[in-house]
């Protein structure tokens, strides 16, 4: 897990409440919401944006509605963990979010989250949902959030050891 800022992990995790996770895309963004106490999450929405202003405004609306204690963003990396154009887009979007929303932001390596989401939906056996791209983005955001919760749990255990 990569932190966007150097927040004290223990201090952040002690803030109890909802967490929003985003599977960022240039045209559409999948969103999941979770609870960092129960370590549960669920798909929320997929929204479409034509530009940075629309993207940030929608994220601000979601933050106002859900009042999260922090945000989690998927960070797409190459298999060798190097950055690519989409990585740079996500980092720039995180900077825009940080300028407009005063919340900690955490990154999670999102490699294969969309592929895992597609497989999950396929395994459900619902043919109507099989090609539902909006649902894929939501499930990917959910996978990103669960990955974050798992990583935090692992890091907290190592701090306590």
Secondary structure, DSSP 8 states (H G I E B T S, - for coil): -EESS---HHHHHTS-SEEEEEE--SSEEEEEEEETTTTEEEEEEEEE-SSHHHHHHHHHHHHHHH--SEEEEEE---TTS---HHHHHHHHHHHHHHHH--SEEEEEE-TTHHHHHHHHHHHHT-HHHHT-HHHHHHHHHHHHHHHHHHHHHHHHHHHH-
